[in-house]
Amino acid sequence: MNAVWQKRGPAAWLLLPLAALFAVVVAARRGAYRAGWLERVRLPVPVVVVGNIAAGGSGKTPVVLALAAALQARGRHPGIVSRGYGGSASGVREVRDGDSAALVGDEPLLLKRRARCPVFVGRDRVAAAQALLAAYPACDVIVSDDGLQHYRLARDVEIAVVDRQLIANPWLQPAGPCREPPSRLAKVDAVVRNGDGEIVVHGVPTFEMRVAGERFVRLGSGETRGPADFAGQRLHAVAGIGVPRRFFDHLAALGLRCAPHAFPDHHRYAAADLDFAGDAILATEKDAVKLQGLTALPVWVLPVDAQIEPDLATFVMEKLDGRPPA
């Protein structure tokens, strides 16, 4: 289906009637929450939602990680809730370091290992957040990963992360990638543009994001090395993320020549997927939580950090403190 979303081709036009029906459902649902016909649940602590109006990898997870770290640096105690997409766990569950991606989902497991704060998963974000607060009463702010359309959870700050998908084809699903119409962006508190300056939302504070990272960590050992240490090696790059090309382009920018292997987002790897002849495999952090023990080749993981300008955390803190952003 992602191929259909890349442009407004014949397949997208054929699906347009279904997209129109989807638009009616989306508008009715959001209207019901705004009118109070459907109940919103407000938690005893502030809620920051990081999401997108389009499906796919816009870069939400690096933004959540950056925001959680910045809040901690400012003395706050954040907790993260996520749906746990791709995991088999039912109900609400706390994510532990030793969990498998098959159980809790690859993104929540990555968030747990990187964020150094509680992470709970559940299709019901309200129940997940309530369980987190019960287990960790010191938590004073909830960050909801990819919860923009989960209207039942009342929120204090909405952040939408956007990328080129909205330019290529801004139609609603199934004719395009959008879960909500682009006009929804005018209602959020902030827009974070991931690597693209063409998307403009008038009247909404806009932040620019780029992903940085150039030190690789060997899976299973913690050994690190830089791009120059791979000189002369036969490298394979593995990416099962929303936009694999981003990872391959990042490696190319580091001067690395790799054989690219793109997989579907949240792909569940098997040993056959990594049956390569070469010297090493380079992987994203999201993929790495699923690759342990599947190949004899060394797997080198590239941790990345979102660099957001101006300072998104300061903006969020001012909103949470009830002061108008500077």
HUFENHU-V37386 format. One line per field, one symbol per residue. phi: phi as a letter, one per 20 degrees, with the letter a starting at -180 (. if undefined). psi: psi as a letter, one per 30 degrees, with the letter a starting at -180 (. if undefined). burial: I if it has 24 or more other ideal C-beta (glycine too) atoms within 12 Angstrom, else O. A space follows every 10 residues. Layout:
phi->???
psi->???
burial->???
This chain:
phi->.gffffbeeg ffffeggfff ffffffffff ffffenfdfe deefcfcddd bbedfoeeof fffgffffff fffenecfcd dbfngneefd mdbfedgefe ffednfffff fffdelbfcc drgeffffff ffffecfffc addeeldfee ffefcecdcd ecbfgfefae fffefbefeb fgffffeeeb ddeembdeec cfndgccdcc dcrbdecffn cnfdbdgffe gneeddddbd cgcggfffff fffenedcee cecfgmgefc gffdederda ddbffffffd dgmebeffdd ddfcceddcf ffffgfffff endfgf
psi->eeeeffliae eeeefeeeee eeeeeeeeee eeeefgekkk kklfllkkkj alfklaifge eeeeeeeeee eefgglillk klehkflfkl bkkkklegll efefkeeeee eefefhlkkk lkejeeeeee eeeefiffkg kkjjjhgegi ffjklfkkkk klafefeejg llkgfafkfl lfffffflfk kjkjgkgfkk jkgkkkkkkl kkkgkkkkkf ffkllleffg kfljkkkkji leieeeeeee eeffgkjljk jkllkgkjkl effgiljafl kklleeeffg fkgflfkkkk kjklkkjkka jeeeeeeeee fgkkk.
burial->OIOIIOOOOO OIOOIOOOIO OIIOOIOOOI OOOOOOOOOO OOIOIIIIII IIIIIIIIII IIIIIIIIII IIOOOIIIII IIIIIIIOIO OIIIIOOOII IOIIIIIIII IIIIIOIIII IIIIIIIIII IIIOOIOOII IIIIIIIIII IIIIIIIIII IIIIIIIIII IIIIIIIIII IIOIIOOIII IIIIIIOOIO IOOIIIIIII IOIIOIIIIO OOOOIOIOOI OOOOIIIIII IIIIOIIIOI IOOIOIOIOI IIIOIIIIIO OOIIOIOIOI IIIIIIIIII IOOIIOIIII IIIIIIIIOO OIIIIIIOII OOOOOO
